[in-house]
Amino acid sequence: MIVRNDLRGLSRRQFIAAGAGAAALLSAPALVRADTWPSKPIRILAGSAAGGQTDQFSRVYGEYIGRALGQTVVVENKSGAGGAVAALELKRSDPDGHTLMICNTTAYMLNPVLIKDIQYNVPRDFTWVSVMPGGSLPLVVSEKIGATTLKDFIDYAKKTEKVNVGTYAAGSFAHMVIVELNKQYGLKMEPVHYRGEAPMWSDLAGGAIDAGIGSYAASLPVLQTGKGRAVAVSRRRIKDLPDVATFLEQGATSRAHSLLTFQGCMAPAKTPPEIVAKLSALFVEAGNSDRVRDLLKSQGIDEGPMTLDASRALYKDEAPVWAELAATLAPQ
């Protein structure tokens, strides 16, 4: 009652001023959190099961950030739906800089097109921290085919009634590559979708499928035993496979072959910009650390984390291309 009577005595100008002051007080906790951040352990939601590239990136970058900030960093594996499970949890998290997410390209570029009634919107619900290039993906062909180039494999597919090519997930970049090759060369190669790379490469080594597309690191056992041979790689050549030309160099024309596949770190929308900037700078710094360099080298990656501005620019430039190409894939 006292407050109400006091407000009745205020002029319109005084009332507006009082409201502005109240709004400033309400926003004060966010400012305090930014000034004192981090004030508790930082969570990184890894959008895949343990062991894969997403998990490895989350742990090695998280370790560096934890040391730099003097705060515990906990990695929580939230696999499922190509990163959508992790993304939904991030969306529901407080935007205070204590919860991050690392997922691969599928979560950011493909899910929004392929998953019906998806429960998150990348530009609306999240803010970029850093894009971490995930390296070129090789197309590895079974030894029984005898192909050494993309042309050899295409010629084989043209004269063979049924050719199976493994992917690490339906609706993935690997799936897209197969669809684009079929379109350009008039082929009917059948994508065989796995839940992860390990069973795919195992089947390729055993002769159950004709070829597979996945990460260089995961394909090494097949390459080193001679059970398969890389005949093309996406986007740019791999230093450890210098003689294997890219799809584009070998005549494949789809824009899919020039797209960057990556692991991306994001924070909830409305996370204080100064926290986002500091986190992004830490990711870039981590790229120069021995642990991260060793990890990247082991996976045939020769590009480090991108700055905040570069990450935002990449998404703006390439997201529309991913969306257009993804629309040609069969719904999940």
Secondary structure, 3 states (H helix, E strand, C coil): CHHHHHHHCCCHHHHHHHHHHHHHHHHHHHHHHHHHCCCCCEEEEECCCCCCHHHHHHHHHHHHHHHHHCCCEEEEECCCHHHHHHHHHHHCCCCCCCEEEEEEHHHHHHHHHHCCCCCCCHHHHEEEEEEEECCCCEEEEECCCCCCCHHHHHHHHHHCCCCEEEECCCCCHHHHHHHHHHHHHCCCCEEEECCCHHHHHHHHHCCCCCEEECCHHHHHHHHHCCCEEEEEECCCCCCCCCCCCECHHHCCCCHHHHCCCEEEEEEECCCCHHHHHHHHHHHHHHCCCHHHHHHHHHCCCCCCCCCHHHHHHHHHHHHHHHHHHHCCCCCC
